[in-house]
């Protein structure tokens, strides 16, 4: 533990990052069964959150709900979601003797990478496993979605049925994880056709049922996610225990009527876009499965705010900057839809990197529907390692870049110059680009780095 914490401190002191992974790597090398110790040291167990999009936001919202309920979540809040990141989160919160503070109220809330979950699952022995969605993402690393889904099915078949499941009923790939299962299953979904798409998107990754028949839809909310059914095999979207009955999407927030096991509560979510409503639903469903009451869930979601780099806002003088992560076609489509609904002039700093963490094949940008913004005539600055490729994609969509500036700091300067006083700059970035631009903005705004956990804790209410 001490060696791991020392490695993290050295990483930060040398300016080589936030120390969100190296401490876990060092500690894990010394103590190979560290994750097994973690799972047994948490008296209220471990909750895992996985899926292609929304892991960090969902885990952030869930942790906020559990804090409000009087618990003390141990979380990898900086988003480092491989084994080393989970171990680093553990190492960072134990004392010199290896003990956790407030151990009677500790519960693990860990976002876990889709491909990393199967080998970690039996070691963590989670109390609950939450599955969000499954979209094409980093094909050079994950392969097609069927490969990931098959790995999850095998994982669940080979592990204890004591772990409960929280599943997105609207994603066929996720809903089918609970089919015929002896596990306790809690489902969530959207029940408001008013927010459905008028037609299917290119980014649809679950077209066929296991028998090879094409899914049909009463409503499509995003990609292949919606009110699905199959005429041939008879499978269909199951009724969710936690649902969004009425959704109002505004330019900078959402108003949602949640039905939680028959009890309705209204949440004013300080995040925009239907994809963030799904994140809130997942967090609410997981908290409900843990015994948290609907009123506590609603209050926490209203107050939670954004996690780092996911609709996070910075105030720079008389200009506001909003950072949005977009790392695959489905996610970028939702960000584009959010921008299209924004009020006033639209200035966008779009950033595309091709690092290992981003996926080195950037052809996915051609599967996203950037054309949705053509009519808004945004002022566009293209940046990142693949700035030229991104500018070309935007040009084909009918939007000419005002400037192409690969380097982060220079791109921020140009984008801010193009943003009028009193207006907002929207930054749309892939993962490593988001980390870089977020640090640049945080430094200019005088706020904490992404790996620094806020000290403020919300008042506790009745624990589940």
VOVEXLUM-21427 format. One record per residue (C-alpha): residue number from 1; x, y negated, z negated. Coordinates in nm, 3 decimals. Each point is the difference from the previous one (the first is absolute). Layout:
// VOVEXLUM-21427
+-----+---------+---------+---------+
!   i !    east !   north !      up !
+-----+---------+---------+---------+
! NUM !       X !       Y !       Z !
...
+-----+---------+---------+---------+
***
This chain:
// VOVEXLUM-21427
+-----+---------+---------+---------+
!   i !    east !   north !      up !
+-----+---------+---------+---------+
!   1 !   0.000 !   0.000 !   0.000 !
!   2 !   0.273 !  -0.241 !  -0.102 !
!   3 !   0.199 !   0.074 !   0.317 !
!   4 !  -0.306 !  -0.059 !   0.215 !
!   5 !  -0.080 !  -0.332 !  -0.164 !
!   6 !   0.361 !  -0.106 !   0.037 !
!   7 !  -0.012 !   0.078 !   0.371 !
!   8 !  -0.311 !  -0.213 !   0.038 !
!   9 !   0.154 !  -0.293 !  -0.185 !
!  10 !   0.314 !   0.020 !   0.215 !
!  11 !  -0.207 !   0.008 !   0.320 !
!  12 !  -0.184 !  -0.318 !  -0.095 !
!  13 !   0.313 !  -0.175 !  -0.128 !
!  14 !   0.179 !   0.067 !   0.328 !
!  15 !  -0.294 !  -0.125 !   0.204 !
!  16 !  -0.044 !   0.337 !   0.171 !
!  17 !  -0.372 !   0.033 !  -0.067 !
!  18 !  -0.246 !   0.038 !  -0.283 !
!  19 !   0.129 !   0.326 !  -0.144 !
!  20 !  -0.331 !   0.175 !   0.068 !
!  21 !   0.156 !   0.324 !   0.128 !
!  22 !   0.367 !   0.035 !  -0.100 !
!  23 !  -0.071 !   0.036 !  -0.377 !
!  24 !  -0.225 !   0.296 !   0.077 !
!  25 !   0.257 !   0.152 !   0.235 !
!  26 !   0.273 !  -0.022 !  -0.266 !
!  27 !  -0.220 !   0.116 !  -0.287 !
!  28 !  -0.145 !   0.283 !   0.211 !
!  29 !   0.347 !   0.124 !   0.089 !
!  30 !   0.087 !   0.019 !  -0.369 !
!  31 !  -0.338 !   0.136 !  -0.110 !
!  32 !  -0.155 !   0.201 !   0.287 !
!  33 !  -0.321 !   0.066 !  -0.195 !
!  34 !  -0.066 !  -0.368 !  -0.066 !
!  35 !  -0.336 !  -0.003 !   0.178 !
!  36 !  -0.119 !   0.303 !  -0.194 !
!  37 !   0.095 !  -0.184 !  -0.321 !
!  38 !  -0.187 !  -0.306 !   0.126 !
!  39 !  -0.322 !   0.196 !   0.052 !
!  40 !   0.014 !   0.152 !  -0.348 !
!  41 !   0.099 !  -0.327 !  -0.173 !
!  42 !  -0.317 !  -0.176 !   0.115 !
!  43 !  -0.281 !   0.113 !  -0.233 !
!  44 !  -0.274 !  -0.128 !   0.234 !
!  45 !   0.155 !   0.169 !   0.301 !
!  46 !   0.101 !  -0.111 !   0.347 !
!  47 !  -0.211 !  -0.141 !   0.285 !
!  48 !   0.143 !   0.009 !   0.352 !
!  49 !  -0.115 !  -0.227 !   0.283 !
!  50 !   0.089 !   0.093 !   0.357 !
!  51 !  -0.107 !  -0.070 !   0.357 !
!  52 !   0.130 !  -0.186 !   0.301 !
!  53 !  -0.129 !  -0.347 !  -0.082 !
!  54 !  -0.080 !  -0.171 !  -0.329 !
!  55 !   0.203 !   0.196 !  -0.255 !
!  56 !   0.163 !  -0.300 !  -0.165 !
!  57 !  -0.319 !  -0.208 !  -0.014 !
!  58 !  -0.210 !   0.288 !  -0.132 !
!  59 !   0.254 !   0.093 !  -0.269 !
!  60 !   0.028 !  -0.369 !  -0.096 !
!  61 !  -0.379 !  -0.034 !  -0.035 !
!  62 !  -0.027 !   0.329 !  -0.190 !
!  63 !   0.273 !  -0.106 !  -0.244 !
!  64 !  -0.185 !  -0.330 !  -0.057 !
!  65 !  -0.323 !   0.188 !  -0.077 !
!  66 !   0.174 !   0.236 !  -0.242 !
!  67 !   0.173 !  -0.289 !  -0.177 !
!  68 !  -0.338 !  -0.168 !  -0.039 !
!  69 !  -0.130 !   0.327 !  -0.147 !
!  70 !   0.267 !  -0.005 !  -0.270 !
!  71 !   0.254 !   0.239 !   0.153 !
!  72 !   0.365 !  -0.064 !   0.080 !
!  73 !   0.077 !   0.122 !   0.355 !
!  74 !   0.350 !   0.103 !   0.095 !
!  75 !   0.018 !  -0.079 !   0.371 !
!  76 !   0.246 !  -0.035 !   0.288 !
!  77 !  -0.143 !  -0.346 !   0.059 !
!  78 !   0.278 !  -0.101 !   0.241 !
!  79 !  -0.119 !   0.264 !   0.247 !
!  80 !   0.302 !   0.232 !  -0.007 !
!  81 !  -0.200 !   0.318 !   0.056 !
!  82 !   0.246 !   0.285 !   0.051 !
!  83 !   0.130 !   0.219 !  -0.284 !
!  84 !   0.275 !  -0.248 !  -0.086 !
!  85 !  -0.251 !  -0.285 !  -0.025 !
!  86 !  -0.224 !   0.188 !  -0.241 !
!  87 !   0.301 !   0.097 !  -0.211 !
!  88 !   0.124 !  -0.360 !   0.004 !
!  89 !  -0.337 !  -0.121 !  -0.131 !
!  90 !   0.030 !   0.247 !  -0.289 !
!  91 !   0.361 !  -0.093 !  -0.074 !
!  92 !  -0.085 !  -0.371 !  -0.010 !
!  93 !  -0.255 !   0.041 !  -0.280 !
!  94 !   0.167 !   0.232 !  -0.251 !
!  95 !   0.212 !  -0.117 !  -0.288 !
!  96 !   0.357 !   0.107 !  -0.079 !
!  97 !  -0.127 !   0.321 !  -0.161 !
!  98 !  -0.209 !   0.090 !   0.304 !
!  99 !  -0.337 !  -0.078 !  -0.161 !
! 100 !  -0.287 !  -0.196 !   0.154 !
! 101 !  -0.162 !  -0.287 !  -0.189 !
! 102 !  -0.375 !   0.022 !  -0.072 !
! 103 !   0.027 !   0.366 !   0.096 !
! 104 !  -0.355 !   0.077 !  -0.115 !
! 105 !  -0.140 !  -0.239 !   0.263 !
! 106 !   0.233 !   0.083 !   0.288 !
! 107 !  -0.130 !   0.131 !   0.330 !
! 108 !   0.197 !   0.038 !   0.321 !
! 109 !  -0.131 !  -0.182 !   0.309 !
! 110 !   0.229 !   0.086 !   0.290 !
! 111 !  -0.034 !  -0.070 !   0.367 !
! 112 !   0.168 !   0.287 !   0.183 !
! 113 !   0.117 !   0.022 !   0.360 !
! 114 !  -0.219 !   0.229 !   0.215 !
! 115 !   0.282 !   0.236 !   0.096 !
! 116 !   0.158 !  -0.004 !  -0.347 !
! 117 !  -0.318 !   0.100 !  -0.182 !
! 118 !  -0.003 !   0.380 !   0.066 !
! 119 !   0.337 !   0.072 !  -0.165 !
! 120 !  -0.066 !  -0.246 !  -0.284 !
! 121 !  -0.355 !   0.114 !  -0.073 !
! 122 !   0.082 !   0.318 !  -0.201 !
! 123 !   0.269 !  -0.188 !  -0.191 !
! 124 !  -0.224 !  -0.290 !  -0.100 !
! 125 !  -0.308 !   0.217 !  -0.064 !
! 126 !  -0.228 !  -0.301 !   0.042 !
! 127 !  -0.324 !  -0.036 !  -0.189 !
! 128 !  -0.151 !  -0.166 !   0.307 !
! 129 !   0.114 !  -0.028 !   0.360 !
! 130 !  -0.147 !  -0.282 !   0.209 !
! 131 !   0.009 !   0.027 !   0.380 !
! 132 !  -0.070 !  -0.319 !   0.196 !
! 133 !   0.022 !   0.061 !   0.376 !
! 134 !   0.211 !   0.160 !   0.268 !
! 135 !   0.110 !  -0.200 !   0.307 !
! 136 !   0.287 !   0.033 !   0.246 !
! 137 !   0.305 !  -0.159 !  -0.159 !
! 138 !   0.371 !   0.041 !   0.073 !
! 139 !  -0.038 !   0.293 !   0.240 !
! 140 !   0.378 !   0.041 !   0.000 !
! 141 !  -0.024 !   0.090 !  -0.370 !
! 142 !  -0.346 !   0.139 !  -0.077 !
! 143 !  -0.106 !   0.151 !   0.332 !
! 144 !  -0.368 !   0.003 !   0.088 !
! 145 !  -0.267 !  -0.037 !  -0.267 !
! 146 !  -0.092 !   0.370 !   0.029 !
! 147 !   0.343 !   0.094 !  -0.135 !
! 148 !  -0.045 !  -0.216 !  -0.310 !
! 149 !  -0.356 !   0.128 !  -0.057 !
! 150 !   0.115 !   0.362 !   0.030 !
! 151 !   0.270 !  -0.063 !  -0.259 !
! 152 !  -0.255 !  -0.145 !  -0.241 !
! 153 !  -0.238 !   0.294 !   0.045 !
! 154 !   0.281 !   0.246 !  -0.073 !
! 155 !   0.110 !  -0.203 !  -0.301 !
! 156 !  -0.348 !   0.007 !  -0.151 !
! 157 !  -0.041 !   0.372 !   0.072 !
! 158 !   0.328 !   0.080 !  -0.176 !
! 159 !  -0.044 !  -0.212 !  -0.315 !
! 160 !  -0.217 !   0.004 !  -0.310 !
! 161 !  -0.369 !  -0.085 !   0.050 !
! 162 !   0.015 !  -0.206 !  -0.320 !
! 163 !   0.096 !  -0.308 !   0.203 !
! 164 !  -0.310 !  -0.199 !   0.095 !
! 165 !  -0.030 !  -0.163 !   0.343 !
! 166 !  -0.112 !  -0.350 !   0.095 !
! 167 !  -0.075 !  -0.003 !   0.373 !
! 168 !  -0.097 !  -0.249 !   0.269 !
! 169 !  -0.326 !   0.148 !   0.129 !
! 170 !   0.015 !  -0.219 !   0.313 !
! 171 !   0.326 !   0.149 !   0.133 !
! 172 !  -0.067 !   0.355 !   0.131 !
! 173 !   0.359 !   0.108 !  -0.062 !
! 174 !  -0.028 !  -0.104 !  -0.364 !
! 175 !  -0.357 !   0.115 !  -0.064 !
! 176 !   0.081 !   0.352 !   0.119 !
! 177 !   0.262 !   0.036 !  -0.277 !
! 178 !  -0.288 !   0.051 !  -0.241 !
! 179 !  -0.202 !   0.242 !   0.214 !
! 180 !  -0.061 !   0.322 !  -0.193 !
! 181 !   0.235 !  -0.113 !  -0.277 !
! 182 !  -0.037 !   0.119 !  -0.358 !
! 183 !   0.155 !  -0.328 !  -0.115 !
! 184 !  -0.197 !  -0.291 !  -0.144 !
! 185 !  -0.048 !  -0.242 !   0.292 !
! 186 !  -0.098 !  -0.368 !  -0.007 !
! 187 !  -0.068 !  -0.164 !   0.336 !
! 188 !  -0.010 !  -0.362 !   0.111 !
! 189 !  -0.119 !  -0.172 !   0.317 !
! 190 !  -0.171 !  -0.298 !   0.162 !
! 191 !  -0.377 !   0.004 !   0.040 !
! 192 !  -0.054 !  -0.328 !   0.185 !
! 193 !  -0.046 !   0.033 !   0.379 !
! 194 !   0.000 !  -0.383 !   0.026 !
! 195 !   0.382 !   0.005 !  -0.017 !
! 196 !   0.039 !   0.279 !   0.256 !
! 197 !   0.186 !  -0.047 !   0.328 !
! 198 !  -0.192 !  -0.038 !   0.325 !
! 199 !   0.218 !   0.260 !   0.172 !
! 200 !   0.279 !   0.247 !  -0.076 !
! 201 !   0.360 !  -0.122 !  -0.026 !
! 202 !   0.305 !   0.136 !   0.182 !
! 203 !   0.143 !   0.084 !  -0.343 !
! 204 !  -0.228 !   0.298 !  -0.060 !
! 205 !   0.193 !   0.295 !  -0.137 !
! 206 !  -0.264 !   0.260 !  -0.095 !
! 207 !  -0.207 !   0.060 !   0.310 !
! 208 !  -0.071 !   0.370 !  -0.044 !
! 209 !  -0.127 !   0.228 !  -0.275 !
! 210 !   0.204 !   0.313 !  -0.097 !
! 211 !  -0.197 !   0.198 !   0.261 !
! 212 !   0.105 !  -0.236 !   0.277 !
! 213 !  -0.329 !  -0.186 !   0.039 !
! 214 !  -0.011 !  -0.379 !   0.031 !
! 215 !  -0.124 !  -0.196 !  -0.301 !
! 216 !  -0.294 !  -0.232 !   0.045 !
! 217 !  -0.075 !  -0.309 !  -0.208 !
! 218 !  -0.300 !  -0.183 !  -0.136 !
! 219 !   0.241 !  -0.285 !  -0.084 !
! 220 !   0.375 !  -0.054 !   0.050 !
! 221 !   0.175 !  -0.224 !  -0.252 !
! 222 !   0.361 !   0.028 !   0.119 !
! 223 !   0.188 !   0.241 !   0.225 !
! 224 !  -0.167 !   0.337 !  -0.060 !
! 225 !  -0.133 !  -0.099 !  -0.343 !
! 226 !  -0.377 !  -0.026 !  -0.035 !
! 227 !  -0.326 !   0.191 !  -0.023 !
! 228 !   0.111 !   0.307 !   0.194 !
! 229 !  -0.165 !   0.331 !   0.086 !
! 230 !   0.048 !   0.298 !   0.229 !
! 231 !  -0.291 !   0.139 !   0.205 !
! 232 !   0.167 !   0.338 !   0.052 !
! 233 !   0.129 !   0.111 !  -0.339 !
! 234 !  -0.246 !  -0.200 !  -0.210 !
! 235 !   0.264 !  -0.175 !  -0.214 !
! 236 !  -0.069 !  -0.362 !  -0.084 !
! 237 !   0.111 !  -0.282 !  -0.222 !
! 238 !  -0.094 !   0.095 !  -0.359 !
! 239 !  -0.188 !  -0.244 !  -0.224 !
! 240 !   0.246 !  -0.194 !  -0.216 !
! 241 !  -0.037 !  -0.045 !  -0.375 !
! 242 !   0.158 !  -0.346 !   0.029 !
! 243 !  -0.104 !  -0.215 !   0.295 !
! 244 !  -0.004 !  -0.354 !   0.134 !
! 245 !  -0.369 !  -0.067 !   0.059 !
! 246 !   0.029 !  -0.362 !   0.114 !
! 247 !   0.319 !  -0.162 !   0.131 !
! 248 !   0.054 !  -0.368 !   0.082 !
! 249 !   0.339 !  -0.066 !   0.160 !
! 250 !   0.120 !  -0.359 !  -0.036 !
! 251 !   0.324 !  -0.149 !   0.133 !
! 252 !   0.185 !   0.030 !  -0.333 !
! 253 !  -0.213 !   0.229 !  -0.218 !
! 254 !  -0.271 !   0.266 !   0.009 !
! 255 !  -0.324 !   0.036 !  -0.194 !
! 256 !  -0.094 !   0.363 !  -0.053 !
! 257 !  -0.293 !   0.170 !  -0.168 !
! 258 !   0.141 !   0.323 !  -0.140 !
! 259 !  -0.218 !   0.295 !  -0.089 !
! 260 !   0.181 !   0.212 !  -0.258 !
! 261 !  -0.195 !   0.318 !  -0.074 !
! 262 !  -0.325 !  -0.193 !   0.039 !
! 263 !   0.103 !  -0.315 !  -0.190 !
! 264 !   0.039 !  -0.310 !   0.217 !
! 265 !   0.252 !  -0.275 !  -0.074 !
! 266 !   0.105 !  -0.299 !   0.210 !
! 267 !   0.372 !  -0.063 !   0.054 !
! 268 !   0.155 !  -0.311 !   0.148 !
! 269 !   0.321 !   0.153 !   0.126 !
! 270 !   0.279 !  -0.257 !   0.048 !
! 271 !   0.111 !   0.180 !   0.318 !
! 272 !  -0.142 !  -0.021 !   0.352 !
! 273 !  -0.068 !   0.270 !   0.257 !
! 274 !  -0.193 !   0.326 !  -0.008 !
! 275 !   0.320 !   0.198 !  -0.051 !
! 276 !   0.049 !  -0.166 !  -0.341 !
! 277 !  -0.360 !   0.090 !  -0.087 !
! 278 !   0.096 !   0.363 !   0.058 !
! 279 !   0.299 !  -0.047 !  -0.233 !
! 280 !  -0.230 !  -0.142 !  -0.268 !
! 281 !  -0.244 !   0.288 !   0.052 !
! 282 !   0.280 !   0.254 !  -0.044 !
! 283 !   0.119 !  -0.170 !  -0.319 !
! 284 !  -0.357 !  -0.018 !  -0.133 !
! 285 !  -0.068 !   0.365 !   0.080 !
! 286 !   0.322 !   0.110 !  -0.168 !
! 287 !  -0.073 !  -0.210 !  -0.309 !
! 288 !  -0.355 !   0.141 !  -0.008 !
! 289 !   0.141 !   0.353 !   0.010 !
! 290 !   0.215 !  -0.096 !  -0.300 !
! 291 !  -0.307 !  -0.117 !  -0.193 !
! 292 !   0.031 !  -0.378 !   0.036 !
! 293 !  -0.335 !  -0.181 !  -0.011 !
! 294 !  -0.134 !  -0.194 !   0.303 !
! 295 !   0.007 !  -0.337 !  -0.178 !
! 296 !   0.370 !   0.038 !  -0.084 !
! 297 !   0.074 !   0.108 !   0.358 !
! 298 !  -0.182 !  -0.302 !   0.143 !
! 299 !   0.167 !  -0.249 !  -0.234 !
! 300 !   0.348 !   0.136 !   0.070 !
! 301 !  -0.044 !   0.003 !   0.379 !
! 302 !  -0.120 !  -0.361 !  -0.005 !
! 303 !   0.308 !  -0.112 !  -0.194 !
! 304 !   0.267 !   0.230 !   0.144 !
! 305 !   0.152 !  -0.212 !   0.278 !
! 306 !   0.226 !   0.125 !   0.278 !
! 307 !   0.306 !   0.223 !  -0.033 !
! 308 !   0.325 !  -0.114 !   0.154 !
! 309 !  -0.006 !  -0.045 !   0.376 !
! 310 !  -0.364 !   0.102 !   0.039 !
! 311 !  -0.193 !  -0.324 !   0.043 !
! 312 !   0.232 !  -0.158 !  -0.254 !
! 313 !   0.000 !  -0.382 !   0.015 !
! 314 !   0.276 !  -0.255 !  -0.050 !
! 315 !  -0.035 !  -0.375 !  -0.037 !
! 316 !   0.277 !  -0.193 !   0.177 !
! 317 !  -0.071 !  -0.369 !  -0.043 !
! 318 !  -0.325 !  -0.083 !   0.173 !
! 319 !  -0.004 !   0.327 !   0.196 !
! 320 !  -0.120 !   0.347 !  -0.101 !
! 321 !   0.164 !   0.317 !   0.129 !
! 322 !  -0.183 !   0.335 !  -0.001 !
! 323 !   0.196 !   0.322 !   0.057 !
! 324 !  -0.173 !   0.298 !   0.162 !
! 325 !   0.156 !   0.343 !   0.053 !
! 326 !  -0.071 !   0.179 !   0.330 !
! 327 !   0.193 !   0.318 !   0.071 !
! 328 !  -0.215 !   0.206 !   0.239 !
! 329 !  -0.281 !  -0.052 !   0.254 !
! 330 !  -0.289 !   0.049 !  -0.242 !
! 331 !   0.151 !  -0.233 !  -0.258 !
! 332 !   0.089 !  -0.267 !   0.254 !
! 333 !  -0.353 !   0.011 !   0.142 !
! 334 !  -0.143 !  -0.074 !  -0.344 !
! 335 !   0.244 !  -0.286 !  -0.051 !
! 336 !  -0.091 !  -0.141 !   0.343 !
! 337 !  -0.369 !   0.024 !  -0.089 !
! 338 !   0.071 !  -0.184 !  -0.327 !
! 339 !   0.185 !  -0.276 !   0.186 !
! 340 !  -0.280 !  -0.028 !   0.255 !
! 341 !  -0.244 !  -0.071 !  -0.284 !
! 342 !   0.221 !  -0.273 !  -0.151 !
! 343 !  -0.116 !  -0.360 !  -0.006 !
! 344 !   0.187 !  -0.288 !   0.164 !
! 345 !   0.309 !   0.003 !   0.223 !
! 346 !   0.200 !   0.320 !   0.009 !
! 347 !   0.380 !   0.001 !  -0.026 !
! 348 !   0.158 !   0.346 !  -0.004 !
! 349 !   0.356 !   0.113 !  -0.067 !
! 350 !   0.000 !   0.356 !   0.141 !
! 351 !   0.300 !   0.215 !  -0.098 !
! 352 !   0.099 !   0.341 !   0.138 !
! 353 !   0.291 !   0.208 !  -0.129 !
! 354 !   0.103 !   0.352 !   0.102 !
! 355 !   0.185 !   0.120 !  -0.310 !
! 356 !  -0.027 !   0.351 !  -0.139 !
! 357 !  -0.273 !  -0.111 !  -0.240 !
! 358 !  -0.195 !  -0.162 !   0.284 !
! 359 !   0.027 !   0.276 !   0.256 !
! 360 !   0.248 !  -0.047 !   0.283 !
! 361 !  -0.255 !   0.052 !   0.276 !
! 362 !  -0.185 !  -0.332 !   0.035 !
! 363 !  -0.220 !   0.102 !   0.293 !
! 364 !  -0.291 !   0.014 !  -0.247 !
! 365 !  -0.051 !  -0.376 !   0.040 !
! 366 !  -0.164 !   0.078 !   0.336 !
! 367 !  -0.269 !   0.205 !  -0.177 !
! 368 !  -0.108 !  -0.299 !  -0.210 !
! 369 !  -0.270 !  -0.233 !   0.127 !
! 370 !   0.186 !  -0.332 !  -0.006 !
! 371 !  -0.239 !  -0.125 !   0.265 !
! 372 !  -0.252 !  -0.065 !  -0.279 !
! 373 !   0.192 !  -0.321 !  -0.078 !
! 374 !   0.026 !  -0.131 !   0.355 !
! 375 !  -0.305 !  -0.223 !  -0.037 !
! 376 !   0.136 !  -0.154 !  -0.321 !
! 377 !   0.303 !  -0.140 !   0.188 !
! 378 !   0.241 !   0.043 !  -0.295 !
! 379 !   0.333 !  -0.175 !  -0.028 !
! 380 !   0.233 !   0.302 !   0.004 !
! 381 !   0.363 !   0.041 !  -0.107 !
! 382 !   0.148 !   0.344 !   0.069 !
! 383 !   0.279 !   0.120 !  -0.229 !
! 384 !   0.182 !   0.306 !  -0.129 !
! 385 !   0.246 !   0.246 !   0.151 !
! 386 !  -0.239 !   0.069 !   0.288 !
! 387 !  -0.127 !  -0.355 !   0.044 !
! 388 !   0.026 !   0.011 !   0.380 !
! 389 !  -0.206 !   0.320 !   0.020 !
! 390 !  -0.264 !  -0.150 !  -0.224 !
! 391 !  -0.014 !  -0.325 !   0.197 !
! 392 !  -0.051 !   0.202 !   0.320 !
! 393 !  -0.286 !   0.197 !  -0.155 !
! 394 !  -0.168 !  -0.322 !  -0.110 !
! 395 !   0.052 !  -0.150 !   0.345 !
! 396 !  -0.177 !   0.298 !   0.158 !
! 397 !  -0.286 !  -0.064 !  -0.244 !
! 398 !  -0.027 !  -0.356 !   0.127 !
! 399 !   0.189 !  -0.178 !  -0.279 !
! 400 !   0.327 !  -0.174 !   0.089 !
! 401 !   0.254 !  -0.027 !  -0.283 !
! 402 !   0.089 !  -0.355 !  -0.097 !
! 403 !   0.346 !   0.127 !  -0.097 !
! 404 !   0.193 !   0.327 !  -0.026 !
! 405 !   0.227 !  -0.010 !  -0.305 !
! 406 !   0.142 !   0.336 !  -0.115 !
! 407 !   0.165 !  -0.121 !  -0.324 !
! 408 !  -0.228 !  -0.019 !  -0.305 !
! 409 !   0.098 !  -0.331 !  -0.161 !
! 410 !   0.008 !  -0.183 !   0.332 !
! 411 !  -0.335 !   0.149 !   0.098 !
! 412 !  -0.156 !  -0.119 !  -0.326 !
! 413 !   0.134 !  -0.351 !   0.064 !
! 414 !  -0.145 !  -0.010 !   0.350 !
! 415 !  -0.334 !   0.144 !  -0.109 !
! 416 !  -0.034 !  -0.250 !  -0.286 !
! 417 !   0.082 !  -0.286 !   0.239 !
! 418 !  -0.283 !   0.122 !   0.225 !
! 419 !  -0.246 !   0.011 !  -0.294 !
! 420 !  -0.184 !  -0.324 !  -0.060 !
! 421 !  -0.014 !  -0.151 !  -0.354 !
! 422 !  -0.287 !   0.152 !  -0.196 !
! 423 !  -0.023 !   0.304 !   0.229 !
! 424 !   0.106 !   0.361 !  -0.049 !
! 425 !   0.273 !   0.203 !   0.168 !
! 426 !  -0.082 !   0.370 !   0.036 !
! 427 !   0.297 !   0.237 !   0.008 !
! 428 !  -0.071 !   0.341 !   0.156 !
! 429 !   0.297 !   0.231 !  -0.051 !
! 430 !   0.109 !   0.362 !   0.007 !
! 431 !   0.136 !   0.146 !  -0.323 !
! 432 !   0.367 !  -0.099 !  -0.004 !
! 433 !  -0.082 !  -0.333 !   0.164 !
! 434 !  -0.258 !  -0.060 !  -0.273 !
! 435 !   0.256 !   0.066 !  -0.273 !
! 436 !   0.243 !  -0.247 !   0.156 !
! 437 !  -0.250 !  -0.277 !   0.066 !
! 438 !  -0.164 !   0.050 !  -0.337 !
! 439 !   0.333 !  -0.058 !  -0.175 !
! 440 !   0.066 !  -0.310 !   0.213 !
! 441 !  -0.341 !  -0.143 !  -0.090 !
! 442 !   0.029 !   0.095 !  -0.368 !
! 443 !   0.334 !  -0.177 !  -0.025 !
! 444 !  -0.141 !  -0.315 !   0.160 !
! 445 !  -0.311 !   0.010 !  -0.218 !
! 446 !   0.193 !   0.076 !  -0.319 !
! 447 !  -0.186 !   0.324 !  -0.083 !
! 448 !   0.121 !   0.344 !  -0.105 !
! 449 !   0.151 !   0.261 !   0.230 !
! 450 !  -0.227 !   0.288 !   0.102 !
! 451 !   0.166 !   0.248 !  -0.235 !
! 452 !  -0.061 !  -0.215 !  -0.309 !
! 453 !  -0.319 !   0.099 !  -0.176 !
! 454 !  -0.214 !  -0.289 !  -0.128 !
! 455 !   0.007 !  -0.030 !  -0.379 !
! 456 !  -0.367 !  -0.094 !  -0.038 !
! 457 !  -0.237 !   0.275 !  -0.107 !
! 458 !  -0.375 !  -0.032 !   0.009 !
! 459 !  -0.205 !   0.035 !  -0.320 !
! 460 !  -0.090 !   0.355 !  -0.089 !
! 461 !  -0.357 !   0.121 !  -0.018 !
! 462 !  -0.146 !   0.341 !  -0.078 !
! 463 !   0.232 !   0.282 !   0.102 !
! 464 !  -0.142 !   0.298 !   0.189 !
+-----+---------+---------+---------+
***
